[in-house]
Amino acid sequence: MFQTKIGFLKALFYYGILILPIPLLIMEFKANRNLSEPILRKGIPILTIIGLIYLNPLKILFHTQTWKTQTVELINENKENHKVEFQMKDVGALGYAKRNAEVYYLTKHFYLVLSENYDDRNFIETDWKRVDQNINEIGLK
């Protein structure tokens, strides 16, 4: 799963998915074209709106928060970008969601989540170095 640490970019993408189909649908109904062509063009925003209603817009809004690294637990000795991290995400009044994730950083701000179910047994006898480096991106005491 491809993710980012840039909260603004992620929120902009999710809010765009929620808001963009409505003006597209309005523009398609206002445009004067032949009857056969606009049916497909009107169908795409309509299907998108139906899909968003099915997925629940509030659930989509709760996914706009990014995961923040609290601790880097393990680093692969062969690939410095391959790490196991303890990450947290603010979920509002519900507190913080927590996970131990195996991640591979493509850049400083973009990464792939290889596994969200970290288990020490998976890393025995491999080229992993335990670092337990405290990052604290959320800023908790």
Helices and strands as residue ranges (DSSP letters): E 2-4, H 7-19, H 21-30, H 36-55, H 57-62, E 68-76, E 82-90, G 92-94, E 96-105, E 110-115, G 120-123, E 128-134
